[in-house]
Amino acid sequence: MPELPEVHALAADLDARLRGRVVRRLDILAIYALKTFQISPDALMGRAIASVTRHGKFLDITIGGSGDGSGGGEPVHLVLHLARAGWVRWRDGEPKTSARRGRSPRNPLAARLVLEPDGAGLDITEAGTKKSLQLHLVRDPNDIERVRTLGPEPLAPEFTKDVFAGILAAAGRSQIKGVLRDQATIAGIGNAYSDEILWAAKMSPFKAAAMTDAESDRLYDALQSTLREAIARSEGLAASELKAEKHEGLRVHGRAGEACPVCGATIRQVIFHDSSLQYCPGCQTGGKILADRVLSRLLK
């Protein structure tokens, strides 16, 4: 799943490609993905794209508004949440194949944005069968509940050590891994970067969120450095390069069985029903192997 650094880079790349381009049409091919439908896709035709920004893990393509020459009035927003298996692919020209309604493993195309004058644009895809991709056509991104209820942006100037300490204190005995991933608490951090942040801070993913001031400061510094370094690595990359860059940059997440790059201990994982976490026993848990109920059941 793309998280804050990748969505930040996607927004920058797409803004450079899309800003000022005029929409020829938006084809919605996977109806399940269209979660909010305040505006007909036909209403986008002939309107210019004003910007591409993000809210947490959501991409926001703003279309129309004052000065676009369409006479269309207020801007509208095509908001995307790519979930686990969604992605966007840029096309330099007319699509080579016609769009077919009804997504399947052989036809992962969920939506297609076609631009004037040459037919270039975006293909929005989702691999697999889970159907978690979200498309929203709204007048205001805050009309989407999951955008409206997002927590603070962790790289914003106002996200200070004191603000972070307050979040941790309010979370109390909740496990810190879950607190970092909760989008209503902090926007943009998911499974991968929460693993990376906790590894950098040398903290167990099961540690309680309420912690000492020194621990809170250490975790804050790890959060800031991990996200900023990931953004720096992805800066200027095209969408097609971001997945590989993310995998290359991760040090513990997705690397169970490999050696920790700091202490050399074997990276371990804990498997849940729909996800897993990875950690280094040497760096994070004083050598203790965390209980993995799924693995324990398999070994019985």
N, C-alpha and C positions, 0 to 999 in steps of 0.2 A: 504494500500500500504506500503510495506517495505521501510523505509527511511534509512538515513545514519547509525544510530546505529544498525539496524537489518541487513542491507547489510554487514556492517563491521563484525558482528558476524557470518553471513552466510559464508562470505569469509574465515574467520578463521577456522570454523568448516569443510567446504568442503576442504580447503587446507590440513588439517590434514588427511582427509579420502582419498583424491584423489592423492596427490602428489606421483609420482613414479609409479602409477598404469597404466597399459597398456590398451588402448582402443580396445575392440573387435568390437564394432560398435556403430554408432549413428543413431537411427531411428527418422526421422522427420515425425510425424503423423498428425500434423495440418499445412498444407502447408502455410496458411495465416500468421503464426507466423514467418516464415523464411524471414526476411526483407532484409538481405544482403547475397549474395550467391557467394562469390568470390572463394570458395573452395567446392568441393564435399564432403559430409559426408563420402564417401568411403575413402577419402584421410587421414582420421584420424585413420584408422584401423592399429593396430600394433605399434602405436606411444604412447610414455609415456607422462603422464600429468606432466608438469613442476611446475605449481603453480596455485593458485586461488587468485585473488586480486579483487579490485573494483575501479571503477571510478564514483564518485557520487553514484547514485543508481544502476549503472550497475555492474553486476558480470562478471569477465573476467577469463575464464578457458583457460590457456595457454597450448598448446599441442605440444610436439615435440621440436625441436631445437637441438643445439649441445649437444652431450652426451647422447641422448636418445636411441642410438643404432639402430634406425630404418633406418638410411640413408635417412631420409626424408627432410634434409636441414633445412630451416628456420622454426621457430615456426608458428603455426596458432592459432587463438583465437576463441573460442566459447563464445560470449558475450551475456548475458541475461539481459533483463529488465523485471521485473516481473509485472510491472504495478499494477493495483488495485487488481486483483484476481489471479495472478500467484503465484506459489510456487514450491519448490523443495523438493522431498522426497527421502531420502536415503534408498536403499534396501541392506540388508546384503547378499543376494544370488540371484539366478536366479529368474526372475519375475514369479509369480504364474499364471499369465494369459498372453496370447499372445497379442502383441500390435495390435490395429486395427486403420487403417487410418480413419480420419474424426472425429474431436472432437465434442462432444455434452454434454449437462448437465449430461447425464448418463455415458459419457466417457470423463472425463476432461483431459485425458492424451494428451499432445501436443508433447512431445519428450521424448526419452528414451536413456540414455547413459548406455551401457553395458560394463563391464570391465573384463579383464582376471585376474586370471584363473577361478574364481568361479561364474561369472555372476552378481556379485554385481554391484551397480551403482546408478544412479539418475533417478528418474521419474520427469519430468517437467510438471506441470499441470496448468490449468487455469479453475477456476469455472465460472459459469454464461455464458452469451452469448455476452458480449461486445467485445471480441476478441482484447485485447490490448497488450497481451504478445508479446515480441520481442525476436527473436533469430537472431544472426548475426554470420556468418562464414567468418572471414576476416584475412588478413595477418597482419594488424595493426589496433588496436582499433580506432586510429584517422581517419581511413577510414569511420567511422560511424559519420555522421554529428553531432548528438546529444552528442556524446562523445567529438568530436573535439571542440565543442563550449561551453563545460561546463565552468562555472565560477570557481573561486578558491575554494579549499577545506577549509572549515571553521575551521578545527582543525589542519591545517598545521602551522608550526612555523612562516612562512612568512605572515600568515593571522593575522596581528596586528590590534590594535585599530585604528591606522592611516589609514590602508588599508580599514577597515570597514567604517570609517567615510567618506572616499572618495567615496565609493560605495553609501552610503546614500545621500551624497551631489549630486552625479550625477543623482540619481533617483528623486530628487526634490519633486514635489507634489504627486508623486505616493503613493498609500496606502502601508504602511509598510508590511502588511500581504502578498500582492502580490510580493513585492520585496524579501522577505525572501524565497518565494516559487519558484522564477524564477531561473531555473537551469543554465541559461546563466549568471546569476549574482552571485549566490552562489550555489555550488554543494551539493546536498544530502538532503536538507531540504524540506519536503513536508507539506501537510495540517495539520497533527497531531502535528509535532514538532514546526511548526510555531505558532500554538495555544499555545503550552506549553511555548515557549520562550517568547511570548508577555505577557502571564499571569505572568511568573516569573519576567518580567521587569515592570509589572504594566502599560502596554500601551494598548490603544485601537487598534484593528486590522485595523481601518480606519484612524489612525494617518498618517500624511504625513511623508515620509522618511527623508526629510530634517529637522533636529532637532538640538538642542543645543549640545555642546560638552558633557555636563553632561549626557544628555539623551542618546546620542550615546554610551558613555562609559557604562551606565547602561544596555543598550540593548546588547552590546557586552558581558558583563559579564554574562548576562542571557543566551545568546546563548551558550557560552562556558560551563557553568555549566550544562545546560539542556542536551546538547549532550553528554558531558563526563560522567555525571551520568547515562544516558541511556546506554551508552557503557559499563560502569562498571557493570550494572545490567545484561546485556546480555552476558558478557564475559564468555566463556566456555560452554554456552548452545548449545544444539543440535538444528538443524533447526526445529524439531517438537515442541520445547518448546518456540520458539521466539514470536509467535503471542500472546500467553497467557501472556508472560512476558510484552510485549509492552502494552497490554490493562491494565494490573495491574498497570503499572508504570505511566500511564497518569493521570493527575490531573484535567484537564478541557476538553480536547478533547474527544468527544463521551460521555460526562457526563451531557448533558442538562437535567435540572430538578433536579439534585442532588445539595447538599450543597457544596459550595466552602470549601476546607479543611483549608483555612486560615481565611476568614472573615465570613463564614457561609451563605453568600448571595446565592440565587439560580442561578446556572449556566444557561446561556441563549445561544441561537443559532441563527444564520442567515443562511437561506437556499437559495442556488443559484440553477440554473437549473440542475447542475450535481454534486454539492458538498455542504458542509455546514461548517461553522466555529462555534466554541464554545468559550465563554468568560465569565468572572465574572464581572458583573456590579459594585460590591463593590470594587474590586481590580483594575479594568482597566478603567472604564469610569465614575467614580465619581457618581455611582448610575444610570446613564442614560441607558435606554434600547435602543439598536441600532435598527434602522428600518429594518424590515424583510418583504420585499415586498410580498414574497410568502405567509407568514402567514397572512399579512394584507388582501390580496385578499380572502383568505379562510374565514376570519371573516366578510367580507362584506355581 
